[in-house]
Structures are given as structure tokens and as C-alpha cells.
Amino acid sequence: MKKELIELRVNGRSHELAIEPTKLLLDALRQDLQLTGSKRACDDSSCGFLLSNNSDPTEAEVRSALSSNLCRCTGYSQMYQAIKAAIEAEQKGMAVVK
């Protein structure tokens, strides 16, 4: 497959990468940039599609949506914070990378 040249800005630094268009961002971060702090989680995006069904979920609804995820490293607080930030950004009309 033909690789595409992309530019990523991660942690305040710009990186140019030649990657296949089907490569996951997570894999580019971990494999190409050796930024292994990001982990693959449930791998089915079940927590992502929450905003598709409810653009302004309550904390209880967020917790319910994430109840089937198993997180071994964050204790879930970072996931809740990320979802809250995504909700706030979407409400302000900002683009959110999913």
C-alpha cells in the first residue's frame, strides 16, 4: 500500500511520518514515534459512540457507557476527564480527534 506523508503535532513537537493511510493513530504513536504511553483499550470504540447518541450526557450516563471497559492503568478518571473535554469541545464547535 502506498504511504502518505503526514505531519503530527504531539506534546508540542511536530513530526513528519510516511505511513499507510489505514494505519491507526495509536499504532503510529507507539510504533513510529516510540510514544508507548498510549495504550490500546477496549478496541471497539464503545466509549466513543456515546456522543453520537447523546451530545450532553450526565456523569452517570458517561459512567454507564464506560462500565464495560476494563482499564488497568488510569483508574478511569482520565477517561472521564477526556470524555468531559470532548463534550465541552464539541459544544464549543471545536473539532475533536477520536
N, C-alpha and C positions, 0 to 999 in steps of 0.2 A: 504494500500500500504506500502511496506517495505521502511523504511527510510535509507538514505545513510549518512555516516559521511563525512562532507566536512570541509575544512579549508578556511576561507576568511581572507584576509588582507584588512582592511578598516581604513582609516585615520591613518595609521602607526601601527595599533594594529591587532594582529591575533586573530581569533575567530574560535572555532570548533563548528559545528552545526550538529545535526542529523535531516535531512529534507527529505521530499518526493522528488524523482527525478523530478517530474513535477512542483515543486514549483518555481514561478518566483523569480529571484534575488531581485526585488523590494519588494516583499512580505517578503522575508527572512530578508532584511534590516529593513523594517518597523515593522514587527511583532516579529521576533525573537531577533533582536538586538536593538529594540526600537529607531532606527535611522530614525525618521519621517521627516527629511528634504527632503528626496527624495519623489517626488510626481508622481502619475500616470498621464500621459498626455493624448495624443490622443488615446492611447491603440490600435492603428492599425499599428504601426511601419512605417507609411508613410514617415517619415523623415529618417528612417534607410536605406530603399531600394534604396535611392539616389545614393550611391556609387556603387551599383550593376549595375546601368545603365550608370554611368558617374564617372570614377575614379578621375577626376580632374575638378570638376565643378567650374565655376566662382562664385563670390559673388552673382551676380544677379540670377544665377541658383539655388544656395542654398536658397536664399530668396524666389524664386518662389516655390521651393519644400516645404518650410515651411509655405507658405502663407495660407494654410487651417488649420493650427494648432492654437489653442487658448491657450495662456499661460497667466495665471493670476498672476504669481509671479516673473518672471525673466525679463520681458520686452524684451524677445527674444535674448538679447545679449549673455547670457550664452549658449543658444542653438547654435548660430552661432559659438561661440568660441569652443564648443565641437565638432562640425562638422569639423571645420578647423583643430583641433588637431587630429581628426580621419583620415582626409585626409593626413596630414603630417606623422602620424604614419604608415599608410598603404603604403605610398610612400617610407618610410624608411624600409619597410619589417617587421614592428613590428606587433604583434598581437593586435587586438582591440576588447575589450569586448563590445558586442552590447546588 
